[in-house]
Amino acid sequence: MELVIATRNEKKRQEIVELLEGLDVKVRSLSDIPFAPEVIEEGKSFKENAARKAIEVAKFTGMMALADDSGLEVDVLCGEPGLYSARFAGEDQDDEANIQKLLKLMEGVPEEKRKARFRCCVAIAKPEGLVKVVEGTCEGIIGFKSEGNYGFGYDPVFIIPDYNQTFAQLGPDVKNRISHRAKALKKARKILTSLIGDST
């Protein structure tokens, strides 16, 4: 069975592939599929965006598709950047620009009010339609500066209290056990295992 991961983000693709390791599927990404559509993420929630991506990619490729939509929710910013996490500083800006905008907005906010969470929704779809959407979250706090060299996105400023280190300091082994994406993909993996069994 072939599974298309509906992303062109290489770091995200790599993380998902590692979390799905051992499944009896051939994993591909949108980078492998010429002319695959660019799905516009205009849903009102992570769940809606993930479902839309999975459905459109499954329909286009004729293969089962897995899509995720995820982001950072900061309590003191009323849940921002949320759905706009990847383009928080603007459409053409990078991870560093997003982090700097976040740190600027949180200048002067004390540690006890810097609570945040990563949220991830993972959708699985077949060419004939949506199978299921599952969710995972990871609680943390926003640091006062970037620390660490692993990961991507907001990892350098997202501190896991139990470790007192950022995702970017902890590295992939720990992140892939406790992250929002790891939790969502653990649920998705059970669904995929069932689907693989049904197809054999």
PyMOL commands that set and color helices and strands:
alter all, ss='L'
color gray80, all
select helices_A, chain A and resi 10-19+30-32+46-61+75-77+82-87+95-105+111-113+155-157+167-170+172-178+180-199
alter helices_A, ss='H'
color red, helices_A
select strands_A, chain A and resi 2-5+26-29+64-74+115-126+129-142+158-160+165-166
alter strands_A, ss='S'
color yellow, strands_A
deselect
rebuild
show_as cartoon
